Amino acid sequence: MPVKLLMSWDIAPEREQEYFEFVVREFIPGVQRMGFELSDAWATVFGSQPQILVGAVAPTPTRAREILDSSEWKSLQNQLMDYVRNYSDKIVDVR
């Protein structure tokens, strides 16, 4: 049964340009290379919700956990943290 990784964050102030370059050149390709299929990307323009929400689907909960436990994922996530604040993630069933 497929699962979805939901990630949310706010872009760090004064890092917007670097953030977008990193996401397009490294983060998205890296997530896909590891086995997630990007399914959603939302930006909050107004309000107090996280600025960015991204959804990525894995074929099984086991595969999602393997990816999230990998050193490649941890490295990619650490790089993302240079550009974002208030990061959170969770795995949910695909509906």
Chimera marker file (.cmm) of the C-alpha trace (Angstrom):
<marker_set name="trace">
<marker id="1" x="0.000" y="0.000" z="0.000" r="1" g="1" b="0" radius="0.5"/>
<marker id="2" x="1.528" y="3.369" z="-1.015" r="1" g="1" b="0" radius="0.5"/>
<marker id="3" x="2.244" y="6.024" z="1.588" r="1" g="1" b="0" radius="0.5"/>
<marker id="4" x="2.852" y="9.731" z="1.326" r="1" g="1" b="0" radius="0.5"/>
<marker id="5" x="5.607" y="11.689" z="3.012" r="1" g="1" b="0" radius="0.5"/>
<marker id="6" x="4.280" y="15.145" z="3.885" r="1" g="1" b="0" radius="0.5"/>
<marker id="7" x="6.960" y="17.761" z="4.505" r="1" g="1" b="0" radius="0.5"/>
<marker id="8" x="6.408" y="21.364" z="5.503" r="1" g="1" b="0" radius="0.5"/>
<marker id="9" x="8.693" y="24.302" z="6.217" r="1" g="1" b="0" radius="0.5"/>
<marker id="10" x="9.244" y="28.028" z="6.000" r="1" g="1" b="0" radius="0.5"/>
<marker id="11" x="11.939" y="29.472" z="3.771" r="1" g="1" b="0" radius="0.5"/>
<marker id="12" x="14.667" y="31.146" z="5.828" r="1" g="1" b="0" radius="0.5"/>
<marker id="13" x="14.607" y="34.927" z="5.553" r="1" g="1" b="0" radius="0.5"/>
<marker id="14" x="17.153" y="36.328" z="3.095" r="1" g="1" b="0" radius="0.5"/>
<marker id="15" x="17.788" y="32.844" z="1.606" r="1" g="1" b="0" radius="0.5"/>
<marker id="16" x="14.969" y="32.697" z="-0.951" r="1" g="1" b="0" radius="0.5"/>
<marker id="17" x="17.102" y="32.752" z="-4.120" r="1" g="1" b="0" radius="0.5"/>
<marker id="18" x="19.566" y="30.139" z="-2.799" r="1" g="1" b="0" radius="0.5"/>
<marker id="19" x="16.653" y="28.043" z="-1.532" r="1" g="1" b="0" radius="0.5"/>
<marker id="20" x="14.930" y="27.908" z="-4.917" r="1" g="1" b="0" radius="0.5"/>
<marker id="21" x="18.192" y="27.036" z="-6.693" r="1" g="1" b="0" radius="0.5"/>
<marker id="22" x="18.866" y="24.218" z="-4.209" r="1" g="1" b="0" radius="0.5"/>
<marker id="23" x="15.331" y="22.817" z="-4.431" r="1" g="1" b="0" radius="0.5"/>
<marker id="24" x="15.300" y="22.752" z="-8.245" r="1" g="1" b="0" radius="0.5"/>
<marker id="25" x="18.865" y="21.520" z="-8.776" r="1" g="1" b="0" radius="0.5"/>
<marker id="26" x="19.378" y="19.156" z="-5.850" r="1" g="1" b="0" radius="0.5"/>
<marker id="27" x="16.429" y="18.503" z="-3.557" r="1" g="1" b="0" radius="0.5"/>
<marker id="28" x="13.769" y="17.485" z="-6.084" r="1" g="1" b="0" radius="0.5"/>
<marker id="29" x="16.105" y="15.313" z="-8.181" r="1" g="1" b="0" radius="0.5"/>
<marker id="30" x="17.511" y="13.747" z="-5.008" r="1" g="1" b="0" radius="0.5"/>
<marker id="31" x="14.088" y="12.883" z="-3.602" r="1" g="1" b="0" radius="0.5"/>
<marker id="32" x="13.106" y="11.299" z="-6.902" r="1" g="1" b="0" radius="0.5"/>
<marker id="33" x="16.397" y="9.426" z="-7.274" r="1" g="1" b="0" radius="0.5"/>
<marker id="34" x="15.900" y="7.824" z="-3.868" r="1" g="1" b="0" radius="0.5"/>
<marker id="35" x="12.503" y="6.437" z="-4.846" r="1" g="1" b="0" radius="0.5"/>
<marker id="36" x="9.874" y="8.979" z="-3.852" r="1" g="1" b="0" radius="0.5"/>
<marker id="37" x="7.497" y="10.292" z="-6.508" r="1" g="1" b="0" radius="0.5"/>
<marker id="38" x="6.639" y="13.944" z="-5.919" r="1" g="1" b="0" radius="0.5"/>
<marker id="39" x="2.878" y="14.360" z="-5.858" r="1" g="1" b="0" radius="0.5"/>
<marker id="40" x="2.091" y="17.769" z="-4.377" r="1" g="1" b="0" radius="0.5"/>
<marker id="41" x="3.698" y="21.139" z="-3.794" r="1" g="1" b="0" radius="0.5"/>
<marker id="42" x="1.847" y="24.012" z="-2.168" r="1" g="1" b="0" radius="0.5"/>
<marker id="43" x="2.888" y="27.494" z="-1.162" r="1" g="1" b="0" radius="0.5"/>
<marker id="44" x="1.046" y="29.489" z="1.484" r="1" g="1" b="0" radius="0.5"/>
<marker id="45" x="0.773" y="33.113" z="0.435" r="1" g="1" b="0" radius="0.5"/>
<marker id="46" x="-1.294" y="34.425" z="3.326" r="1" g="1" b="0" radius="0.5"/>
<marker id="47" x="-1.805" y="33.201" z="6.876" r="1" g="1" b="0" radius="0.5"/>
<marker id="48" x="0.114" y="31.503" z="9.625" r="1" g="1" b="0" radius="0.5"/>
<marker id="49" x="0.487" y="28.041" z="8.093" r="1" g="1" b="0" radius="0.5"/>
<marker id="50" x="3.833" y="26.656" z="6.915" r="1" g="1" b="0" radius="0.5"/>
<marker id="51" x="5.026" y="28.480" z="3.830" r="1" g="1" b="0" radius="0.5"/>
<marker id="52" x="5.753" y="25.290" z="1.847" r="1" g="1" b="0" radius="0.5"/>
<marker id="53" x="4.017" y="21.875" z="1.861" r="1" g="1" b="0" radius="0.5"/>
<marker id="54" x="5.397" y="19.045" z="-0.281" r="1" g="1" b="0" radius="0.5"/>
<marker id="55" x="4.013" y="15.542" z="-0.747" r="1" g="1" b="0" radius="0.5"/>
<marker id="56" x="6.026" y="12.578" z="-2.042" r="1" g="1" b="0" radius="0.5"/>
<marker id="57" x="4.742" y="9.032" z="-2.513" r="1" g="1" b="0" radius="0.5"/>
<marker id="58" x="6.599" y="5.791" z="-1.780" r="1" g="1" b="0" radius="0.5"/>
<marker id="59" x="5.299" y="2.378" z="-2.847" r="1" g="1" b="0" radius="0.5"/>
<marker id="60" x="5.213" y="0.930" z="0.688" r="1" g="1" b="0" radius="0.5"/>
<marker id="61" x="5.685" y="2.074" z="4.285" r="1" g="1" b="0" radius="0.5"/>
<marker id="62" x="8.795" y="-0.112" z="4.494" r="1" g="1" b="0" radius="0.5"/>
<marker id="63" x="10.357" y="1.543" z="1.450" r="1" g="1" b="0" radius="0.5"/>
<marker id="64" x="9.555" y="5.005" z="2.802" r="1" g="1" b="0" radius="0.5"/>
<marker id="65" x="11.240" y="4.163" z="6.100" r="1" g="1" b="0" radius="0.5"/>
<marker id="66" x="14.300" y="2.741" z="4.305" r="1" g="1" b="0" radius="0.5"/>
<marker id="67" x="14.678" y="5.981" z="2.358" r="1" g="1" b="0" radius="0.5"/>
<marker id="68" x="14.224" y="8.176" z="5.435" r="1" g="1" b="0" radius="0.5"/>
<marker id="69" x="16.775" y="6.116" z="7.377" r="1" g="1" b="0" radius="0.5"/>
<marker id="70" x="19.377" y="6.277" z="4.586" r="1" g="1" b="0" radius="0.5"/>
<marker id="71" x="22.515" y="8.383" z="4.798" r="1" g="1" b="0" radius="0.5"/>
<marker id="72" x="21.661" y="9.892" z="1.395" r="1" g="1" b="0" radius="0.5"/>
<marker id="73" x="18.322" y="11.193" z="2.740" r="1" g="1" b="0" radius="0.5"/>
<marker id="74" x="19.926" y="12.533" z="5.911" r="1" g="1" b="0" radius="0.5"/>
<marker id="75" x="22.522" y="14.378" z="3.844" r="1" g="1" b="0" radius="0.5"/>
<marker id="76" x="19.884" y="15.891" z="1.555" r="1" g="1" b="0" radius="0.5"/>
<marker id="77" x="17.720" y="16.874" z="4.512" r="1" g="1" b="0" radius="0.5"/>
<marker id="78" x="20.706" y="18.496" z="6.273" r="1" g="1" b="0" radius="0.5"/>
<marker id="79" x="21.377" y="20.569" z="3.158" r="1" g="1" b="0" radius="0.5"/>
<marker id="80" x="17.720" y="21.634" z="3.068" r="1" g="1" b="0" radius="0.5"/>
<marker id="81" x="18.003" y="22.828" z="6.672" r="1" g="1" b="0" radius="0.5"/>
<marker id="82" x="20.493" y="25.482" z="5.517" r="1" g="1" b="0" radius="0.5"/>
<marker id="83" x="17.623" y="27.176" z="3.686" r="1" g="1" b="0" radius="0.5"/>
<marker id="84" x="14.526" y="26.497" z="5.788" r="1" g="1" b="0" radius="0.5"/>
<marker id="85" x="13.076" y="26.847" z="9.288" r="1" g="1" b="0" radius="0.5"/>
<marker id="86" x="10.287" y="25.003" z="11.110" r="1" g="1" b="0" radius="0.5"/>
<marker id="87" x="10.725" y="21.773" z="9.123" r="1" g="1" b="0" radius="0.5"/>
<marker id="88" x="8.394" y="18.906" z="9.918" r="1" g="1" b="0" radius="0.5"/>
<marker id="89" x="7.434" y="15.686" z="8.220" r="1" g="1" b="0" radius="0.5"/>
<marker id="90" x="5.102" y="12.738" z="8.654" r="1" g="1" b="0" radius="0.5"/>
<marker id="91" x="4.080" y="9.646" z="6.739" r="1" g="1" b="0" radius="0.5"/>
<marker id="92" x="0.387" y="9.148" z="5.960" r="1" g="1" b="0" radius="0.5"/>
<marker id="93" x="-1.636" y="6.655" z="3.945" r="1" g="1" b="0" radius="0.5"/>
<marker id="94" x="-2.340" y="7.695" z="0.353" r="1" g="1" b="0" radius="0.5"/>
<marker id="95" x="-6.006" y="8.518" z="-0.115" r="1" g="1" b="0" radius="0.5"/>
<link id1="1" id2="2" r="1" g="1" b="0" radius="0.2"/>
<link id1="2" id2="3" r="1" g="1" b="0" radius="0.2"/>
<link id1="3" id2="4" r="1" g="1" b="0" radius="0.2"/>
<link id1="4" id2="5" r="1" g="1" b="0" radius="0.2"/>
<link id1="5" id2="6" r="1" g="1" b="0" radius="0.2"/>
<link id1="6" id2="7" r="1" g="1" b="0" radius="0.2"/>
<link id1="7" id2="8" r="1" g="1" b="0" radius="0.2"/>
<link id1="8" id2="9" r="1" g="1" b="0" radius="0.2"/>
<link id1="9" id2="10" r="1" g="1" b="0" radius="0.2"/>
<link id1="10" id2="11" r="1" g="1" b="0" radius="0.2"/>
<link id1="11" id2="12" r="1" g="1" b="0" radius="0.2"/>
<link id1="12" id2="13" r="1" g="1" b="0" radius="0.2"/>
<link id1="13" id2="14" r="1" g="1" b="0" radius="0.2"/>
<link id1="14" id2="15" r="1" g="1" b="0" radius="0.2"/>
<link id1="15" id2="16" r="1" g="1" b="0" radius="0.2"/>
<link id1="16" id2="17" r="1" g="1" b="0" radius="0.2"/>
<link id1="17" id2="18" r="1" g="1" b="0" radius="0.2"/>
<link id1="18" id2="19" r="1" g="1" b="0" radius="0.2"/>
<link id1="19" id2="20" r="1" g="1" b="0" radius="0.2"/>
<link id1="20" id2="21" r="1" g="1" b="0" radius="0.2"/>
<link id1="21" id2="22" r="1" g="1" b="0" radius="0.2"/>
<link id1="22" id2="23" r="1" g="1" b="0" radius="0.2"/>
<link id1="23" id2="24" r="1" g="1" b="0" radius="0.2"/>
<link id1="24" id2="25" r="1" g="1" b="0" radius="0.2"/>
<link id1="25" id2="26" r="1" g="1" b="0" radius="0.2"/>
<link id1="26" id2="27" r="1" g="1" b="0" radius="0.2"/>
<link id1="27" id2="28" r="1" g="1" b="0" radius="0.2"/>
<link id1="28" id2="29" r="1" g="1" b="0" radius="0.2"/>
<link id1="29" id2="30" r="1" g="1" b="0" radius="0.2"/>
<link id1="30" id2="31" r="1" g="1" b="0" radius="0.2"/>
<link id1="31" id2="32" r="1" g="1" b="0" radius="0.2"/>
<link id1="32" id2="33" r="1" g="1" b="0" radius="0.2"/>
<link id1="33" id2="34" r="1" g="1" b="0" radius="0.2"/>
<link id1="34" id2="35" r="1" g="1" b="0" radius="0.2"/>
<link id1="35" id2="36" r="1" g="1" b="0" radius="0.2"/>
<link id1="36" id2="37" r="1" g="1" b="0" radius="0.2"/>
<link id1="37" id2="38" r="1" g="1" b="0" radius="0.2"/>
<link id1="38" id2="39" r="1" g="1" b="0" radius="0.2"/>
<link id1="39" id2="40" r="1" g="1" b="0" radius="0.2"/>
<link id1="40" id2="41" r="1" g="1" b="0" radius="0.2"/>
<link id1="41" id2="42" r="1" g="1" b="0" radius="0.2"/>
<link id1="42" id2="43" r="1" g="1" b="0" radius="0.2"/>
<link id1="43" id2="44" r="1" g="1" b="0" radius="0.2"/>
<link id1="44" id2="45" r="1" g="1" b="0" radius="0.2"/>
<link id1="45" id2="46" r="1" g="1" b="0" radius="0.2"/>
<link id1="46" id2="47" r="1" g="1" b="0" radius="0.2"/>
<link id1="47" id2="48" r="1" g="1" b="0" radius="0.2"/>
<link id1="48" id2="49" r="1" g="1" b="0" radius="0.2"/>
<link id1="49" id2="50" r="1" g="1" b="0" radius="0.2"/>
<link id1="50" id2="51" r="1" g="1" b="0" radius="0.2"/>
<link id1="51" id2="52" r="1" g="1" b="0" radius="0.2"/>
<link id1="52" id2="53" r="1" g="1" b="0" radius="0.2"/>
<link id1="53" id2="54" r="1" g="1" b="0" radius="0.2"/>
<link id1="54" id2="55" r="1" g="1" b="0" radius="0.2"/>
<link id1="55" id2="56" r="1" g="1" b="0" radius="0.2"/>
<link id1="56" id2="57" r="1" g="1" b="0" radius="0.2"/>
<link id1="57" id2="58" r="1" g="1" b="0" radius="0.2"/>
<link id1="58" id2="59" r="1" g="1" b="0" radius="0.2"/>
<link id1="59" id2="60" r="1" g="1" b="0" radius="0.2"/>
<link id1="60" id2="61" r="1" g="1" b="0" radius="0.2"/>
<link id1="61" id2="62" r="1" g="1" b="0" radius="0.2"/>
<link id1="62" id2="63" r="1" g="1" b="0" radius="0.2"/>
<link id1="63" id2="64" r="1" g="1" b="0" radius="0.2"/>
<link id1="64" id2="65" r="1" g="1" b="0" radius="0.2"/>
<link id1="65" id2="66" r="1" g="1" b="0" radius="0.2"/>
<link id1="66" id2="67" r="1" g="1" b="0" radius="0.2"/>
<link id1="67" id2="68" r="1" g="1" b="0" radius="0.2"/>
<link id1="68" id2="69" r="1" g="1" b="0" radius="0.2"/>
<link id1="69" id2="70" r="1" g="1" b="0" radius="0.2"/>
<link id1="70" id2="71" r="1" g="1" b="0" radius="0.2"/>
<link id1="71" id2="72" r="1" g="1" b="0" radius="0.2"/>
<link id1="72" id2="73" r="1" g="1" b="0" radius="0.2"/>
<link id1="73" id2="74" r="1" g="1" b="0" radius="0.2"/>
<link id1="74" id2="75" r="1" g="1" b="0" radius="0.2"/>
<link id1="75" id2="76" r="1" g="1" b="0" radius="0.2"/>
<link id1="76" id2="77" r="1" g="1" b="0" radius="0.2"/>
<link id1="77" id2="78" r="1" g="1" b="0" radius="0.2"/>
<link id1="78" id2="79" r="1" g="1" b="0" radius="0.2"/>
<link id1="79" id2="80" r="1" g="1" b="0" radius="0.2"/>
<link id1="80" id2="81" r="1" g="1" b="0" radius="0.2"/>
<link id1="81" id2="82" r="1" g="1" b="0" radius="0.2"/>
<link id1="82" id2="83" r="1" g="1" b="0" radius="0.2"/>
<link id1="83" id2="84" r="1" g="1" b="0" radius="0.2"/>
<link id1="84" id2="85" r="1" g="1" b="0" radius="0.2"/>
<link id1="85" id2="86" r="1" g="1" b="0" radius="0.2"/>
<link id1="86" id2="87" r="1" g="1" b="0" radius="0.2"/>
<link id1="87" id2="88" r="1" g="1" b="0" radius="0.2"/>
<link id1="88" id2="89" r="1" g="1" b="0" radius="0.2"/>
<link id1="89" id2="90" r="1" g="1" b="0" radius="0.2"/>
<link id1="90" id2="91" r="1" g="1" b="0" radius="0.2"/>
<link id1="91" id2="92" r="1" g="1" b="0" radius="0.2"/>
<link id1="92" id2="93" r="1" g="1" b="0" radius="0.2"/>
<link id1="93" id2="94" r="1" g="1" b="0" radius="0.2"/>
<link id1="94" id2="95" r="1" g="1" b="0" radius="0.2"/>
</marker_set>
